[in-house]
Amino acid sequence: MATNKHISRKLRLIKLGRQTKWAPFWTIPKKFGTGKKIHPGRLTAVKRNWRRTKTKA
């Protein structure tokens, strides 16, 4: 990828980076109850890794 990126490409990459983050910690007790111990990554809709799955950006 080029060193100097166009602003539209950077905005797309920023959005994709936000989608792969874990869900906030307070969503676990809200959805499953206070006694459950579940990883916050299970509530993330888009699971993508920079090695496994490439983007069209």
PyMOL commands that place a pseudoatom at each C-alpha (Angstrom):
pseudoatom trace, name=CA, resn=MET, resi=1, chain=A, elem=C, hetatm=0, pos=[0.000, 0.000, 0.000]
pseudoatom trace, name=CA, resn=ALA, resi=2, chain=A, elem=C, hetatm=0, pos=[1.189, 3.503, -0.719]
pseudoatom trace, name=CA, resn=THR, resi=3, chain=A, elem=C, hetatm=0, pos=[2.848, 5.573, 1.975]
pseudoatom trace, name=CA, resn=ASN, resi=4, chain=A, elem=C, hetatm=0, pos=[0.614, 8.574, 1.265]
pseudoatom trace, name=CA, resn=LYS, resi=5, chain=A, elem=C, hetatm=0, pos=[-2.996, 7.422, 1.434]
pseudoatom trace, name=CA, resn=HIS, resi=6, chain=A, elem=C, hetatm=0, pos=[-5.963, 9.327, 0.041]
pseudoatom trace, name=CA, resn=ILE, resi=7, chain=A, elem=C, hetatm=0, pos=[-8.332, 10.628, 2.711]
pseudoatom trace, name=CA, resn=SER, resi=8, chain=A, elem=C, hetatm=0, pos=[-11.248, 8.493, 1.489]
pseudoatom trace, name=CA, resn=ARG, resi=9, chain=A, elem=C, hetatm=0, pos=[-9.162, 5.320, 1.818]
pseudoatom trace, name=CA, resn=LYS, resi=10, chain=A, elem=C, hetatm=0, pos=[-8.034, 6.318, 5.305]
pseudoatom trace, name=CA, resn=LEU, resi=11, chain=A, elem=C, hetatm=0, pos=[-11.636, 6.906, 6.370]
pseudoatom trace, name=CA, resn=ARG, resi=12, chain=A, elem=C, hetatm=0, pos=[-12.628, 3.460, 5.068]
pseudoatom trace, name=CA, resn=LEU, resi=13, chain=A, elem=C, hetatm=0, pos=[-9.746, 1.820, 6.934]
pseudoatom trace, name=CA, resn=ILE, resi=14, chain=A, elem=C, hetatm=0, pos=[-10.658, 3.669, 10.143]
pseudoatom trace, name=CA, resn=LYS, resi=15, chain=A, elem=C, hetatm=0, pos=[-14.239, 2.429, 9.886]
pseudoatom trace, name=CA, resn=LEU, resi=16, chain=A, elem=C, hetatm=0, pos=[-13.114, -1.163, 9.303]
pseudoatom trace, name=CA, resn=GLY, resi=17, chain=A, elem=C, hetatm=0, pos=[-10.763, -0.912, 12.280]
pseudoatom trace, name=CA, resn=ARG, resi=18, chain=A, elem=C, hetatm=0, pos=[-13.616, 0.177, 14.550]
pseudoatom trace, name=CA, resn=GLN, resi=19, chain=A, elem=C, hetatm=0, pos=[-15.812, -2.727, 13.426]
pseudoatom trace, name=CA, resn=THR, resi=20, chain=A, elem=C, hetatm=0, pos=[-13.321, -5.364, 14.578]
pseudoatom trace, name=CA, resn=LYS, resi=21, chain=A, elem=C, hetatm=0, pos=[-12.974, -4.122, 18.158]
pseudoatom trace, name=CA, resn=TRP, resi=22, chain=A, elem=C, hetatm=0, pos=[-14.473, -5.969, 21.092]
pseudoatom trace, name=CA, resn=ALA, resi=23, chain=A, elem=C, hetatm=0, pos=[-17.843, -4.945, 22.413]
pseudoatom trace, name=CA, resn=PRO, resi=24, chain=A, elem=C, hetatm=0, pos=[-17.860, -2.719, 25.531]
pseudoatom trace, name=CA, resn=PHE, resi=25, chain=A, elem=C, hetatm=0, pos=[-17.506, -4.612, 28.819]
pseudoatom trace, name=CA, resn=TRP, resi=26, chain=A, elem=C, hetatm=0, pos=[-20.882, -3.432, 30.134]
pseudoatom trace, name=CA, resn=THR, resi=27, chain=A, elem=C, hetatm=0, pos=[-22.789, -5.121, 27.289]
pseudoatom trace, name=CA, resn=ILE, resi=28, chain=A, elem=C, hetatm=0, pos=[-22.085, -8.602, 28.715]
pseudoatom trace, name=CA, resn=PRO, resi=29, chain=A, elem=C, hetatm=0, pos=[-24.166, -8.274, 31.907]
pseudoatom trace, name=CA, resn=LYS, resi=30, chain=A, elem=C, hetatm=0, pos=[-26.770, -6.258, 30.005]
pseudoatom trace, name=CA, resn=LYS, resi=31, chain=A, elem=C, hetatm=0, pos=[-27.363, -9.031, 27.464]
pseudoatom trace, name=CA, resn=PHE, resi=32, chain=A, elem=C, hetatm=0, pos=[-26.519, -12.251, 29.352]
pseudoatom trace, name=CA, resn=GLY, resi=33, chain=A, elem=C, hetatm=0, pos=[-26.973, -11.319, 33.030]
pseudoatom trace, name=CA, resn=THR, resi=34, chain=A, elem=C, hetatm=0, pos=[-24.496, -10.531, 35.789]
pseudoatom trace, name=CA, resn=GLY, resi=35, chain=A, elem=C, hetatm=0, pos=[-23.332, -14.109, 36.417]
pseudoatom trace, name=CA, resn=LYS, resi=36, chain=A, elem=C, hetatm=0, pos=[-22.138, -14.915, 32.889]
pseudoatom trace, name=CA, resn=LYS, resi=37, chain=A, elem=C, hetatm=0, pos=[-18.464, -14.810, 31.953]
pseudoatom trace, name=CA, resn=ILE, resi=38, chain=A, elem=C, hetatm=0, pos=[-18.405, -14.337, 28.173]
pseudoatom trace, name=CA, resn=HIS, resi=39, chain=A, elem=C, hetatm=0, pos=[-15.676, -12.791, 26.062]
pseudoatom trace, name=CA, resn=PRO, resi=40, chain=A, elem=C, hetatm=0, pos=[-16.663, -9.359, 24.670]
pseudoatom trace, name=CA, resn=GLY, resi=41, chain=A, elem=C, hetatm=0, pos=[-15.519, -10.448, 21.211]
pseudoatom trace, name=CA, resn=ARG, resi=42, chain=A, elem=C, hetatm=0, pos=[-18.553, -12.705, 20.928]
pseudoatom trace, name=CA, resn=LEU, resi=43, chain=A, elem=C, hetatm=0, pos=[-20.837, -9.669, 20.707]
pseudoatom trace, name=CA, resn=THR, resi=44, chain=A, elem=C, hetatm=0, pos=[-18.843, -8.079, 17.880]
pseudoatom trace, name=CA, resn=ALA, resi=45, chain=A, elem=C, hetatm=0, pos=[-20.692, -8.267, 14.579]
pseudoatom trace, name=CA, resn=VAL, resi=46, chain=A, elem=C, hetatm=0, pos=[-17.740, -8.111, 12.175]
pseudoatom trace, name=CA, resn=LYS, resi=47, chain=A, elem=C, hetatm=0, pos=[-14.755, -10.286, 13.043]
pseudoatom trace, name=CA, resn=ARG, resi=48, chain=A, elem=C, hetatm=0, pos=[-11.829, -9.573, 10.749]
pseudoatom trace, name=CA, resn=ASN, resi=49, chain=A, elem=C, hetatm=0, pos=[-8.077, -9.880, 11.165]
pseudoatom trace, name=CA, resn=TRP, resi=50, chain=A, elem=C, hetatm=0, pos=[-5.450, -8.122, 9.082]
pseudoatom trace, name=CA, resn=ARG, resi=51, chain=A, elem=C, hetatm=0, pos=[-3.723, -11.432, 8.355]
pseudoatom trace, name=CA, resn=ARG, resi=52, chain=A, elem=C, hetatm=0, pos=[-6.729, -13.664, 7.677]
pseudoatom trace, name=CA, resn=THR, resi=53, chain=A, elem=C, hetatm=0, pos=[-9.287, -11.583, 5.786]
pseudoatom trace, name=CA, resn=LYS, resi=54, chain=A, elem=C, hetatm=0, pos=[-8.391, -8.752, 3.451]
pseudoatom trace, name=CA, resn=THR, resi=55, chain=A, elem=C, hetatm=0, pos=[-10.595, -5.756, 2.664]
pseudoatom trace, name=CA, resn=LYS, resi=56, chain=A, elem=C, hetatm=0, pos=[-11.431, -4.010, -0.595]
pseudoatom trace, name=CA, resn=ALA, resi=57, chain=A, elem=C, hetatm=0, pos=[-10.093, -0.694, 0.754]
for i in range(1, 57): cmd.bond("trace and resi %d" % i, "trace and resi %d" % (i + 1))
show_as sticks, trace
zoom trace
